């Protein structure tokens, strides 16, 4: 009897064997290799494709899901899904676009970056901070109105271990694919909890205090490489990025494409958005005519007990009675866990005691971001 490799298949007659993948499945060709969430820039729960000015200075502020910006000075650039409406690289539909709002000279201690924060639970197998630290490769598609050497960096949550890197854009307004291979850090503390494991920065203009020599691990907080091009230094300059992947190994492999529903659920772990057309079961407790209580089961369990914010007044439809509206928007988070939040809406008047009904919630953000 002839034997067949474990990597072949046979037709119904037992012949015509064919090799699958050419090798045993590895981390490179199996699902789960990409540690980046929303690397194809598909999910934009907060803004639904609208342009966002980077107006929050010195605050990590999320734009597209999982992609925040950090800027030490406000209003120097905007971020938008599919900014400029250019054609994405083949196989992609969306990209994150940055547009400079002025020609700004970056100070030595100033930073303008786009970030991605990978949860420690998702990089535990890389064994960073030990002698067994694994090599990783970052790959992405990039397009800019500028050319030259651009920078970024990896760093830990304590901001005391960094790896500045560079990449080159050769042709203006042309999509180019880049890959950067980095030997894992054998020292330092890299969280393997639900905190920030690896923080990736894509520099848009970073001063000398936060820029380091590219190509090696250093003790310090660096977010780009020395001498990198400043996007915010040119009025109207653009930087577009998509297809971002971080994987174990020294070779960039094809971008891992997860089903849209899977990608959305991964984003829900960090942020969930409810618009003002959604209705949630609610009731009025005994002894109050001003407060409505809801128990919101979350779409997926979140990374940590979330914070809740509200925009706009809510209305309560009491069964077999009337509709009541808050005199002013407000919400009290009474208690919460990773899978449910109990909320109290105050500022109602004349509610019937012990009434059940449904509340039409105002726009509500539920966040457990890193």
Residue frames as qw, qx, qy, qz and C-alpha x, y, z in Angstrom:
[[0.000, 0.890, 0.456, 0.000, 0.00, 0.00, 0.00],
 [0.397, 0.445, -0.039, 0.801, 1.34, 3.42, -0.91],
 [0.320, -0.608, -0.460, 0.563, 1.51, 6.13, 1.69],
 [0.185, 0.769, 0.286, 0.542, 0.45, 9.75, 1.29],
 [0.261, 0.168, -0.351, 0.884, 1.83, 12.85, 3.01],
 [0.096, -0.562, -0.674, 0.469, -0.29, 14.36, 5.74],
 [0.076, 0.543, 0.016, -0.836, -0.50, 17.49, 3.59],
 [0.139, 0.072, -0.715, -0.681, -2.24, 15.89, 0.58],
 [0.645, 0.218, 0.410, -0.607, -5.79, 15.07, -0.44],
 [0.201, -0.009, 0.909, 0.365, -7.10, 12.30, -2.70],
 [0.509, 0.042, -0.271, -0.816, -9.98, 12.27, -5.12],
 [0.830, -0.099, 0.219, -0.503, -12.76, 9.66, -4.97],
 [0.922, 0.279, -0.268, -0.027, -10.65, 7.08, -6.80],
 [0.801, -0.509, 0.106, 0.296, -7.69, 7.49, -4.47],
 [0.675, 0.199, 0.206, 0.680, -5.55, 9.31, -7.01],
 [0.191, 0.727, 0.177, 0.635, -4.66, 12.83, -8.09],
 [0.545, -0.605, -0.352, 0.462, -3.19, 13.90, -4.78],
 [0.225, 0.777, 0.036, 0.586, -2.55, 17.61, -4.23],
 [0.465, -0.103, -0.482, 0.736, -0.55, 19.46, -1.65],
 [0.220, -0.885, -0.380, -0.152, -2.37, 21.87, 0.69],
 [0.257, -0.959, 0.113, 0.030, -0.43, 25.08, 1.49],
 [0.627, 0.591, -0.440, 0.254, 2.77, 23.21, 0.75],
 [0.253, 0.304, -0.706, 0.587, 3.48, 22.74, 4.45],
 [0.348, -0.468, -0.764, 0.277, 2.04, 21.92, 7.80],
 [0.134, -0.870, -0.265, -0.394, -0.22, 24.78, 9.01],
 [0.513, -0.067, -0.373, 0.770, 1.72, 27.28, 11.12],
 [0.107, -0.663, -0.372, 0.641, 1.13, 30.58, 12.86],
 [0.052, -0.319, 0.357, 0.877, 1.68, 32.19, 9.48],
 [0.290, -0.048, -0.658, -0.693, -1.19, 30.54, 7.62],
 [0.268, -0.457, -0.843, 0.089, -3.77, 29.88, 10.31],
 [0.207, -0.788, -0.297, -0.498, -6.47, 32.17, 11.64],
 [0.609, -0.772, -0.146, 0.115, -5.47, 34.36, 14.55],
 [0.728, 0.073, -0.019, 0.682, -2.03, 35.41, 13.36],
 [0.161, 0.572, 0.074, 0.801, -2.85, 39.13, 13.16],
 [0.347, -0.390, -0.608, 0.598, -2.73, 40.83, 16.57],
 [0.074, 0.066, -0.044, -0.994, -4.16, 44.07, 15.13],
 [0.219, 0.568, 0.770, -0.191, -7.92, 44.60, 15.41],
 [0.332, 0.878, 0.279, -0.204, -9.60, 46.61, 12.64],
 [0.467, -0.391, 0.438, 0.661, -6.41, 46.65, 10.59],
 [0.283, 0.363, 0.656, 0.599, -8.48, 47.04, 7.41],
 [0.037, 0.128, 0.148, -0.980, -10.14, 50.14, 8.91],
 [0.202, -0.377, -0.780, -0.456, -13.66, 48.77, 8.39],
 [0.378, -0.662, -0.635, 0.128, -15.20, 49.72, 11.74],
 [0.143, 0.238, -0.129, 0.952, -15.93, 53.34, 12.67],
 [0.253, -0.591, -0.761, 0.093, -18.63, 53.19, 15.34],
 [0.223, -0.561, -0.317, 0.732, -18.07, 56.68, 16.74],
 [0.040, 0.531, -0.159, -0.831, -18.03, 58.77, 13.59],
 [0.666, 0.489, 0.557, -0.080, -19.55, 56.67, 10.77],
 [0.636, 0.395, 0.354, 0.561, -17.04, 58.01, 8.27],
 [0.015, 0.982, 0.129, 0.133, -17.19, 61.68, 9.34],
 [0.512, 0.496, -0.324, 0.622, -14.03, 63.75, 9.61],
 [0.625, -0.723, -0.251, 0.153, -12.75, 64.36, 13.14],
 [0.220, 0.822, -0.308, 0.426, -10.46, 67.24, 14.08],
 [0.713, -0.101, -0.528, 0.451, -7.70, 66.27, 16.50],
 [0.149, -0.760, -0.016, -0.632, -8.96, 68.81, 19.02],
 [0.777, -0.626, -0.039, -0.057, -8.19, 66.99, 22.29],
 [0.318, 0.732, -0.520, 0.305, -4.69, 67.98, 23.31],
 [0.026, 0.431, -0.809, 0.398, -2.55, 65.58, 25.37],
 [0.686, -0.011, 0.529, -0.501, -5.34, 63.00, 25.54],
 [0.135, -0.041, 0.934, 0.328, -5.56, 59.59, 23.89],
 [0.535, 0.375, 0.213, -0.727, -8.65, 60.02, 21.68],
 [0.485, 0.114, 0.842, 0.209, -10.16, 57.24, 19.58],
 [0.366, 0.382, -0.309, -0.790, -11.24, 57.81, 15.97],
 [0.753, 0.111, -0.554, -0.337, -11.82, 54.65, 13.92],
 [0.881, -0.440, 0.049, -0.171, -12.23, 51.69, 16.26],
 [0.897, -0.260, 0.069, 0.351, -8.96, 50.71, 17.97],
 [0.584, 0.334, 0.097, 0.733, -7.09, 53.64, 16.34],
 [0.233, -0.902, -0.250, 0.262, -6.64, 56.68, 18.61],
 [0.463, 0.666, -0.121, 0.572, -4.56, 59.77, 18.05],
 [0.544, -0.653, -0.217, 0.480, -2.34, 61.62, 20.50],
 [0.378, 0.662, 0.094, 0.641, -1.46, 65.27, 19.93],
 [0.443, -0.352, -0.388, 0.728, 0.27, 67.67, 22.29],
 [0.111, 0.291, -0.008, -0.950, -1.28, 70.64, 20.44],
 [0.496, 0.474, 0.677, -0.268, -4.87, 70.62, 19.21],
 [0.510, 0.773, 0.245, -0.286, -6.28, 71.10, 15.71],
 [0.086, -0.646, 0.585, 0.483, -3.16, 70.35, 13.68],
 [0.151, 0.123, -0.872, -0.449, -4.69, 67.48, 11.69],
 [0.749, 0.018, 0.129, -0.649, -7.94, 65.65, 10.99],
 [0.177, -0.140, 0.972, 0.064, -8.67, 61.93, 10.87],
 [0.694, 0.267, 0.079, -0.664, -11.32, 60.32, 8.68],
 [0.659, 0.086, 0.740, 0.101, -12.21, 56.92, 7.34],
 [0.553, 0.473, 0.550, 0.411, -11.54, 57.11, 3.58],
 [0.063, -0.815, -0.018, 0.576, -10.39, 60.75, 3.67],
 [0.024, 0.550, -0.511, -0.660, -9.93, 62.14, 0.19],
 [0.817, 0.352, 0.299, -0.344, -11.95, 59.30, -1.37],
 [0.230, 0.589, -0.710, -0.310, -8.99, 57.70, -3.13],
 [0.901, 0.082, -0.354, -0.238, -9.04, 54.12, -4.37],
 [0.644, -0.595, 0.473, -0.089, -7.68, 51.78, -1.67],
 [0.026, -0.434, 0.870, 0.233, -5.15, 49.04, -2.45],
 [0.637, 0.030, -0.629, -0.445, -6.53, 45.99, -4.24],
 [0.551, -0.199, -0.798, 0.143, -8.48, 43.82, -1.81],
 [0.195, -0.335, -0.542, 0.745, -9.31, 46.66, 0.59],
 [0.003, 0.749, 0.563, 0.348, -12.34, 48.94, 0.82],
 [0.312, -0.937, -0.123, -0.100, -11.37, 51.29, 3.65],
 [0.624, 0.203, -0.304, 0.690, -8.38, 53.14, 5.05],
 [0.357, -0.798, -0.281, 0.395, -7.60, 55.60, 7.83],
 [0.476, 0.599, 0.140, 0.628, -6.73, 59.02, 6.45],
 [0.399, -0.657, -0.199, 0.608, -4.85, 61.86, 8.14],
 [0.380, 0.723, 0.227, 0.531, -4.83, 65.37, 6.68],
 [0.430, -0.204, -0.264, 0.839, -2.61, 68.14, 8.04],
 [0.012, 0.871, 0.490, -0.027, -4.52, 71.32, 8.95],
 [0.000, -0.987, 0.146, 0.071, -1.57, 73.74, 8.85],
 [0.693, 0.452, -0.394, 0.400, 2.19, 73.97, 8.40],
 [0.599, -0.779, 0.077, -0.169, 3.22, 73.44, 12.01],
 [0.395, 0.570, -0.636, 0.339, 6.77, 73.40, 13.34],
 [0.838, -0.400, -0.369, -0.048, 6.87, 70.60, 15.94],
 [0.241, -0.820, 0.416, -0.311, 8.52, 71.49, 19.23],
 [0.238, 0.431, -0.854, 0.168, 11.15, 69.26, 20.81],
 [0.172, -0.006, 0.874, -0.455, 8.74, 67.85, 23.41],
 [0.625, 0.275, 0.124, -0.720, 5.66, 67.61, 21.16],
 [0.253, -0.020, 0.949, 0.189, 4.11, 64.49, 19.66],
 [0.651, 0.313, -0.027, -0.691, 1.55, 63.95, 16.90],
 [0.011, -0.208, 0.967, 0.148, 0.86, 60.25, 16.33],
 [0.810, -0.073, -0.245, -0.528, -1.74, 57.68, 15.38],
 [0.226, -0.396, 0.846, -0.277, -1.67, 54.70, 17.74],
 [0.806, -0.115, -0.463, -0.349, -2.83, 51.12, 18.04],
 [0.322, -0.491, 0.671, -0.453, -2.91, 49.48, 21.49],
 [0.684, 0.037, -0.704, -0.188, -2.76, 45.67, 21.63],
 [0.729, -0.554, 0.131, -0.381, -4.16, 44.08, 24.76],
 [0.151, -0.591, 0.784, -0.118, -1.63, 42.11, 26.77],
 [0.756, 0.022, 0.607, -0.243, -3.74, 38.95, 26.67],
 [0.790, 0.592, 0.109, -0.115, -3.28, 38.94, 22.88],
 [0.463, 0.739, -0.464, 0.154, 0.53, 39.06, 22.92],
 [0.690, -0.578, 0.407, -0.155, 1.31, 36.77, 25.87],
 [0.958, 0.106, 0.218, 0.151, 2.68, 34.04, 23.59],
 [0.506, 0.787, -0.199, 0.291, 5.35, 36.41, 22.23],
 [0.824, -0.382, -0.195, 0.371, 7.17, 36.11, 25.59],
 [0.304, 0.722, -0.137, 0.606, 8.58, 39.62, 25.42],
 [0.387, -0.760, 0.331, -0.403, 10.66, 40.55, 28.44],
 [0.861, -0.311, 0.403, 0.004, 12.18, 37.05, 28.54],
 [0.260, -0.479, 0.714, 0.440, 15.07, 35.24, 26.86],
 [0.404, 0.264, 0.851, 0.205, 12.48, 33.48, 24.66],
 [0.280, 0.648, 0.145, -0.693, 11.11, 36.70, 23.12],
 [0.628, 0.381, 0.626, 0.263, 9.75, 36.06, 19.62],
 [0.145, -0.140, 0.368, 0.908, 10.47, 38.09, 16.51],
 [0.386, 0.658, 0.571, -0.304, 7.48, 39.91, 15.00],
 [0.264, 0.117, 0.484, 0.826, 6.78, 41.50, 11.63],
 [0.246, 0.651, 0.374, -0.613, 4.58, 44.54, 11.05],
 [0.264, 0.158, 0.638, 0.706, 3.20, 45.08, 7.57],
 [0.214, 0.703, 0.442, -0.514, 0.84, 47.70, 6.12],
 [0.417, 0.559, 0.436, 0.569, -0.19, 49.64, 3.04],
 [0.239, -0.665, -0.181, 0.684, 0.68, 53.36, 3.16],
 [0.392, 0.616, 0.390, 0.561, 0.11, 56.38, 0.91],
 [0.274, -0.705, -0.203, 0.622, 1.19, 59.99, 1.38],
 [0.394, 0.908, 0.115, 0.082, 1.35, 63.25, -0.53],
 [0.142, -0.867, 0.478, 0.031, 4.90, 63.49, 0.84],
 [0.904, 0.235, -0.329, 0.141, 7.91, 61.29, 0.14],
 [0.082, 0.689, -0.572, 0.438, 10.94, 60.42, 2.22],
 [0.413, 0.011, -0.849, 0.330, 11.70, 58.58, 5.45],
 [0.558, -0.539, -0.107, -0.622, 8.81, 58.25, 7.89],
 [0.174, 0.283, -0.821, 0.464, 8.87, 56.95, 11.45],
 [0.746, -0.445, -0.223, -0.443, 7.04, 55.08, 14.15],
 [0.040, 0.433, -0.794, 0.424, 7.77, 53.01, 17.24],
 [0.719, -0.366, -0.577, -0.124, 6.72, 50.15, 19.47],
 [0.008, 0.448, -0.575, 0.685, 6.70, 50.65, 23.24],
 [0.350, -0.286, -0.870, 0.196, 5.44, 49.06, 26.42],
 [0.299, -0.793, -0.479, -0.230, 2.72, 50.34, 28.76],
 [0.557, -0.668, -0.151, 0.470, 5.25, 51.74, 31.22],
 [0.379, 0.917, -0.015, 0.122, 6.77, 53.80, 28.37],
 [0.370, -0.786, 0.476, 0.135, 10.30, 52.76, 29.38],
 [0.533, -0.123, 0.741, 0.389, 11.06, 50.32, 26.53],
 [0.510, 0.726, 0.071, -0.457, 10.83, 51.44, 22.91],
 [0.603, 0.005, 0.613, 0.511, 11.82, 50.36, 19.41],
 [0.302, 0.710, -0.056, -0.634, 11.85, 53.27, 16.90],
 [0.616, 0.164, 0.674, 0.374, 11.56, 52.22, 13.25],
 [0.187, 0.538, -0.226, -0.790, 11.53, 53.84, 9.83],
 [0.607, 0.387, 0.669, 0.186, 9.96, 53.15, 6.45],
 [0.125, -0.305, 0.346, 0.879, 10.35, 54.94, 3.14],
 [0.527, 0.674, 0.468, -0.222, 7.65, 56.32, 0.86],
 [0.487, -0.113, 0.497, 0.709, 9.14, 56.57, -2.61],
 [0.047, 0.327, 0.561, 0.759, 6.28, 57.94, -4.72],
 [0.231, 0.106, 0.339, -0.906, 3.78, 60.61, -3.73],
 [0.654, 0.200, 0.128, -0.718, 0.07, 59.71, -3.73],
 [0.666, 0.248, -0.663, -0.236, 0.77, 56.05, -4.47],
 [0.862, -0.413, 0.158, -0.249, -0.08, 53.05, -2.30],
 [0.431, 0.520, -0.718, 0.165, 3.06, 51.20, -1.21],
 [0.891, -0.389, -0.206, -0.116, 3.28, 48.09, 0.96],
 [0.096, 0.691, -0.596, 0.397, 5.83, 48.08, 3.78],
 [0.891, -0.343, -0.297, -0.005, 7.05, 45.49, 6.26],
 [0.012, -0.731, 0.527, -0.433, 9.28, 45.86, 9.31],
 [0.857, -0.164, -0.481, 0.078, 10.76, 42.89, 11.18],
 [0.201, -0.732, 0.391, -0.520, 11.66, 43.40, 14.83],
 [0.529, 0.036, -0.798, 0.286, 13.40, 40.99, 17.20],
 [0.556, -0.703, -0.394, -0.205, 11.37, 40.68, 20.38],
 [0.083, -0.748, 0.405, -0.520, 12.53, 42.59, 23.45],
 [0.714, -0.065, -0.667, 0.205, 14.26, 40.27, 25.92],
 [0.264, -0.136, -0.547, 0.782, 14.10, 42.80, 28.77],
 [0.273, -0.142, -0.025, -0.951, 11.57, 45.19, 30.19],
 [0.300, 0.252, 0.807, -0.441, 8.03, 44.55, 31.40],
 [0.307, -0.008, -0.567, -0.764, 5.41, 43.70, 28.77],
 [0.548, -0.018, 0.499, -0.671, 1.92, 43.22, 30.16],
 [0.221, -0.040, -0.917, -0.331, 0.15, 39.92, 29.47],
 [0.127, 0.413, 0.722, -0.540, -3.00, 41.04, 31.28],
 [0.274, 0.744, 0.586, 0.164, -5.99, 43.02, 30.00],
 [0.133, -0.838, 0.049, 0.526, -3.84, 46.16, 30.02],
 [0.523, 0.801, -0.231, -0.177, -1.83, 47.56, 27.09],
 [0.910, -0.142, 0.271, 0.279, 0.64, 44.93, 25.93],
 [0.504, 0.008, 0.350, 0.789, 2.21, 46.65, 22.91],
 [0.203, 0.849, 0.238, -0.426, 1.55, 50.24, 21.83],
 [0.579, 0.251, 0.441, 0.638, 2.27, 51.03, 18.18],
 [0.049, 0.800, 0.114, -0.587, 2.79, 54.65, 17.14],
 [0.573, 0.486, 0.402, 0.523, 2.74, 55.96, 13.57],
 [0.304, -0.471, -0.102, 0.822, 4.49, 59.32, 13.64],
 [0.313, 0.820, 0.423, 0.224, 2.89, 62.39, 12.07],
 [0.186, 0.761, -0.202, 0.587, 5.47, 64.76, 13.53],
 [0.797, -0.545, -0.216, 0.144, 7.43, 63.95, 16.68],
 [0.010, -0.936, 0.304, -0.176, 9.97, 66.19, 18.42],
 [0.458, 0.517, -0.680, 0.246, 13.49, 65.19, 19.40],
 [0.392, -0.394, 0.635, -0.536, 12.56, 64.34, 23.01],
 [0.790, 0.072, 0.497, -0.353, 10.37, 61.47, 21.81],
 [0.792, 0.560, -0.214, -0.113, 12.40, 60.42, 18.74],
 [0.625, -0.548, 0.536, 0.145, 15.19, 57.84, 18.86],
 [0.112, 0.495, -0.757, -0.412, 17.65, 56.09, 16.59],
 [0.866, 0.148, -0.092, -0.469, 15.82, 53.51, 14.50],
 [0.726, 0.352, -0.587, -0.066, 16.58, 49.82, 14.60],
 [0.448, 0.083, -0.788, 0.414, 17.13, 48.77, 18.21],
 [0.535, -0.687, -0.490, -0.047, 15.45, 48.44, 21.59],
 [0.242, 0.397, -0.339, 0.818, 16.16, 51.29, 23.98],
 [0.285, -0.516, -0.666, 0.457, 15.20, 52.26, 27.52],
 [0.011, 0.244, 0.041, -0.969, 12.91, 55.26, 27.14],
 [0.415, 0.617, 0.584, -0.325, 9.68, 56.62, 25.70],
 [0.035, -0.319, 0.508, 0.800, 10.13, 57.03, 21.95],
 [0.570, 0.498, 0.543, -0.364, 7.26, 57.31, 19.50],
 [0.686, 0.727, 0.004, -0.033, 9.10, 57.83, 16.23],
 [0.829, -0.016, 0.110, 0.547, 12.55, 57.78, 14.69],
 [0.247, -0.679, 0.112, 0.682, 15.03, 60.63, 14.57],
 [0.071, -0.317, 0.533, 0.781, 14.86, 62.57, 11.29],
 [0.268, 0.424, 0.856, 0.125, 11.45, 61.26, 10.22],
 [0.011, -0.345, -0.412, -0.844, 9.23, 63.32, 7.92],
 [0.119, 0.311, 0.572, -0.750, 6.67, 65.54, 9.67],
 [0.101, 0.528, 0.757, 0.371, 3.21, 65.26, 8.12],
 [0.133, -0.872, -0.426, 0.200, 1.88, 68.17, 10.22],
 [0.375, -0.485, 0.184, 0.768, 4.78, 70.27, 8.92],
 [0.042, 0.023, 0.584, 0.810, 3.08, 70.70, 5.53],
 [0.464, 0.273, 0.318, -0.781, -0.37, 72.24, 5.19],
 [0.774, 0.345, -0.105, -0.521, -2.76, 69.83, 3.49],
 [0.205, 0.403, -0.889, -0.068, -0.31, 66.91, 3.59],
 [0.875, -0.122, -0.044, -0.467, -1.96, 63.48, 3.74],
 [0.026, 0.346, -0.933, 0.093, -1.06, 60.08, 5.16],
 [0.835, -0.034, -0.090, -0.542, -3.36, 57.11, 4.49],
 [0.016, -0.365, 0.922, -0.131, -2.91, 53.62, 5.95],
 [0.867, -0.040, 0.046, -0.495, -4.68, 50.25, 5.81],
 [0.911, 0.190, -0.365, 0.004, -4.01, 46.51, 5.87],
 [0.078, -0.695, 0.599, -0.390, -2.06, 46.73, 9.12],
 [0.943, -0.148, -0.291, -0.069, -0.84, 43.41, 10.48],
 [0.127, -0.673, 0.676, -0.273, 1.43, 42.43, 13.37],
 [0.970, -0.017, -0.168, -0.175, 2.33, 38.74, 13.42],
 [0.667, -0.548, 0.482, 0.151, 4.88, 36.42, 14.94],
 [0.837, 0.231, 0.365, 0.337, 7.76, 35.54, 12.65],
 [0.326, -0.512, 0.284, 0.742, 10.30, 37.21, 10.41],
 [0.127, 0.146, 0.690, 0.698, 8.25, 37.23, 7.20],
 [0.406, 0.254, 0.186, -0.858, 5.23, 39.38, 6.31],
 [0.200, 0.229, 0.931, 0.203, 2.43, 37.08, 5.16],
 [0.128, -0.440, -0.550, -0.699, -0.84, 37.86, 3.43],
 [0.280, -0.235, 0.300, -0.881, -3.21, 40.07, 5.43],
 [0.023, -0.234, -0.954, 0.186, -5.55, 38.02, 7.59],
 [0.358, -0.206, -0.271, -0.869, -9.15, 38.72, 6.59],
 [0.079, 0.205, 0.875, -0.432, -11.66, 37.97, 9.33],
 [0.028, -0.625, -0.710, -0.324, -15.44, 38.02, 8.74],
 [0.049, -0.546, -0.011, -0.836, -16.92, 41.49, 9.29],
 [0.687, -0.601, -0.214, -0.348, -19.06, 40.25, 12.18],
 [0.841, -0.233, -0.258, 0.415, -15.98, 38.81, 13.87],
 [0.404, 0.277, -0.110, 0.865, -14.06, 42.07, 13.47],
 [0.315, -0.610, -0.122, -0.716, -17.01, 44.07, 14.84],
 [0.811, -0.521, -0.256, -0.069, -17.32, 41.78, 17.87],
 [0.722, -0.039, -0.230, 0.652, -13.60, 42.19, 18.56],
 [0.101, 0.431, -0.030, 0.896, -14.12, 45.98, 18.55],
 [0.572, -0.620, -0.278, -0.460, -17.12, 45.63, 20.90],
 [0.764, -0.287, -0.421, 0.396, -14.75, 44.30, 23.58],
 [0.416, -0.097, -0.161, 0.890, -13.42, 47.88, 23.86],
 [0.169, 0.202, 0.047, -0.964, -16.27, 50.12, 22.73],
 [0.114, 0.478, 0.857, 0.157, -20.01, 49.86, 22.13],
 [0.093, 0.079, -0.067, -0.990, -22.23, 52.56, 20.70],
 [0.140, 0.547, 0.821, -0.091, -26.00, 52.90, 20.99],
 [0.041, 0.223, 0.277, 0.934, -27.85, 55.44, 18.85],
 [0.268, 0.082, 0.398, -0.874, -30.99, 57.37, 19.74],
 [0.660, 0.026, -0.377, -0.649, -33.38, 54.98, 17.99],
 [0.488, 0.019, -0.865, 0.110, -32.72, 51.98, 20.23],
 [0.614, -0.522, 0.004, -0.592, -35.20, 51.06, 22.95],
 [0.322, 0.208, -0.846, 0.371, -34.21, 49.31, 26.17],
 [0.570, -0.562, -0.586, -0.129, -36.56, 47.71, 28.74],
 [0.146, 0.308, -0.408, 0.847, -36.80, 49.96, 31.81],
 [0.452, -0.625, -0.632, -0.068, -38.77, 50.51, 34.97],
 [0.142, -0.673, 0.209, -0.695, -39.46, 53.05, 37.69],
 [0.404, -0.035, -0.814, 0.416, -38.56, 51.89, 41.18],
 [0.387, -0.730, -0.563, -0.015, -40.81, 52.31, 44.21],
 [0.427, -0.739, -0.217, 0.474, -40.74, 55.63, 45.98],
 [0.271, -0.353, 0.292, 0.847, -39.46, 57.74, 43.07],
 [0.494, 0.751, 0.410, -0.154, -41.11, 59.86, 40.40],
 [0.129, 0.913, -0.265, -0.281, -37.87, 61.16, 38.88],
 [0.139, -0.558, 0.788, 0.218, -35.60, 58.20, 38.06],
 [0.913, 0.268, -0.095, -0.292, -35.75, 55.39, 35.48],
 [0.504, -0.503, 0.698, 0.084, -33.66, 52.23, 35.83],
 [0.823, 0.445, -0.262, -0.235, -32.29, 50.04, 33.05],
 [0.684, -0.401, 0.585, 0.171, -30.14, 46.91, 32.96],
 [0.573, 0.698, -0.307, -0.300, -28.17, 46.84, 29.72],
 [0.872, -0.125, 0.424, 0.208, -26.78, 43.45, 28.72],
 [0.002, -0.723, 0.442, 0.531, -23.74, 44.28, 26.62],
 [0.758, 0.502, -0.253, -0.330, -23.28, 43.06, 23.06],
 [0.823, 0.162, -0.479, 0.257, -20.16, 41.12, 24.06],
 [0.672, -0.652, -0.141, 0.320, -18.25, 40.97, 27.36],
 [0.257, 0.928, -0.160, 0.218, -15.91, 43.95, 27.54],
 [0.589, 0.398, -0.514, 0.481, -12.24, 44.16, 28.48],
 [0.210, -0.078, -0.626, 0.747, -13.09, 45.73, 31.84],
 [0.016, 0.722, 0.628, -0.291, -16.10, 47.25, 33.59],
 [0.364, 0.466, 0.329, 0.736, -16.87, 50.12, 31.22],
 [0.007, -0.380, -0.257, 0.889, -17.54, 53.81, 31.62],
 [0.236, 0.624, 0.715, 0.207, -20.77, 55.18, 30.16],
 [0.049, -0.310, -0.014, 0.949, -21.42, 58.60, 28.63],
 [0.282, 0.646, 0.707, -0.051, -24.64, 60.08, 27.29],
 [0.077, -0.113, 0.233, 0.963, -25.46, 62.74, 24.71],
 [0.381, -0.212, -0.424, -0.794, -29.01, 64.07, 24.61],
 [0.514, -0.148, 0.495, -0.685, -32.12, 63.52, 26.72],
 [0.089, -0.068, -0.983, -0.142, -33.84, 60.12, 26.96],
 [0.579, -0.152, -0.046, -0.800, -37.58, 59.43, 26.95],
 [0.129, -0.026, 0.956, -0.263, -39.48, 56.78, 28.91],
 [0.564, -0.129, -0.448, -0.682, -42.62, 55.12, 27.56],
 [0.337, -0.116, 0.785, -0.507, -44.54, 53.72, 30.52],
 [0.133, -0.199, -0.914, -0.327, -46.71, 50.78, 29.54],
 [0.192, -0.661, -0.719, -0.097, -50.42, 51.62, 29.58],
 [0.251, -0.783, -0.250, 0.512, -49.56, 55.23, 30.44],
 [0.285, 0.953, 0.002, -0.103, -47.69, 58.20, 28.98],
 [0.754, 0.337, -0.102, 0.554, -44.30, 59.19, 27.57],
 [0.399, -0.895, 0.000, 0.198, -41.96, 61.14, 29.83],
 [0.663, 0.574, -0.126, 0.463, -38.79, 62.98, 28.77],
 [0.614, -0.340, -0.246, 0.669, -35.81, 64.06, 30.82],
 [0.011, 0.977, 0.150, -0.151, -35.78, 67.78, 31.54],
 [0.144, 0.844, -0.506, -0.100, -32.02, 67.66, 30.94],
 [0.833, 0.273, -0.480, 0.026, -29.73, 64.88, 29.77],
 [0.266, -0.633, 0.632, -0.359, -28.11, 62.87, 32.51],
 [0.879, 0.008, -0.467, -0.095, -27.15, 59.40, 33.53],
 [0.434, -0.647, 0.559, -0.285, -25.99, 57.76, 36.75],
 [0.659, 0.229, -0.715, -0.041, -24.02, 54.55, 36.47],
 [0.726, -0.543, 0.159, -0.392, -25.23, 52.59, 39.45],
 [0.664, -0.391, 0.631, 0.087, -23.20, 49.43, 38.98],
 [0.696, 0.602, -0.276, -0.277, -21.60, 47.47, 36.22],
 [0.744, -0.291, 0.566, 0.204, -19.51, 44.53, 35.13],
 [0.146, -0.342, 0.671, 0.642, -17.87, 43.40, 31.92],
 [0.037, 0.239, 0.878, 0.414, -21.14, 42.00, 30.56],
 [0.162, -0.746, -0.615, -0.198, -23.88, 44.25, 31.98],
 [0.157, 0.102, -0.259, 0.948, -24.32, 47.83, 33.13],
 [0.152, -0.709, -0.680, 0.108, -27.16, 49.04, 35.34],
 [0.195, 0.223, 0.074, 0.952, -27.99, 52.67, 34.64],
 [0.041, -0.697, -0.600, 0.392, -30.23, 55.22, 36.35],
 [0.195, 0.451, 0.329, 0.807, -31.63, 58.07, 34.28],
 [0.129, -0.503, -0.524, 0.675, -32.56, 61.06, 36.50],
 [0.039, 0.258, -0.121, -0.958, -34.31, 64.37, 35.73],
 [0.189, -0.403, -0.764, -0.468, -37.79, 63.05, 34.96],
 [0.261, -0.058, 0.363, -0.893, -40.95, 64.54, 36.48],
 [0.683, 0.056, 0.166, -0.710, -44.18, 62.83, 37.52],
 [0.390, 0.209, -0.871, -0.214, -43.25, 59.23, 36.76],
 [0.823, -0.325, -0.124, -0.448, -45.76, 56.59, 37.93],
 [0.385, -0.553, 0.708, -0.211, -44.40, 54.45, 40.76],
 [0.585, -0.101, 0.805, -0.010, -43.39, 50.85, 39.95],
 [0.690, 0.619, 0.063, -0.369, -44.09, 51.37, 36.24],
 [0.643, -0.119, 0.613, 0.443, -42.48, 49.17, 33.61],
 [0.503, 0.818, 0.095, -0.263, -41.82, 50.34, 30.09],
 [0.792, 0.230, 0.192, 0.532, -39.09, 51.09, 27.61],
 [0.177, -0.822, 0.080, 0.535, -36.61, 53.92, 27.47],
 [0.679, 0.674, 0.096, 0.275, -35.59, 55.39, 24.14],
 [0.656, -0.500, 0.033, 0.565, -31.98, 56.01, 24.94],
 [0.202, 0.937, -0.192, -0.213, -30.06, 59.02, 23.84],
 [0.698, 0.553, -0.421, 0.171, -26.77, 58.46, 22.05],
 [0.722, -0.633, 0.268, -0.082, -24.76, 56.36, 24.50],
 [0.536, 0.581, -0.594, 0.145, -21.09, 55.40, 24.46],
 [0.865, -0.468, 0.163, -0.074, -19.91, 52.44, 26.54],
 [0.494, 0.724, -0.450, 0.169, -16.13, 52.30, 26.68],
 [0.833, -0.491, 0.218, 0.135, -13.48, 49.97, 28.09],
 [0.627, 0.724, -0.209, 0.196, -10.68, 51.26, 25.87],
 [0.810, -0.164, -0.155, 0.541, -7.03, 50.72, 26.67]]
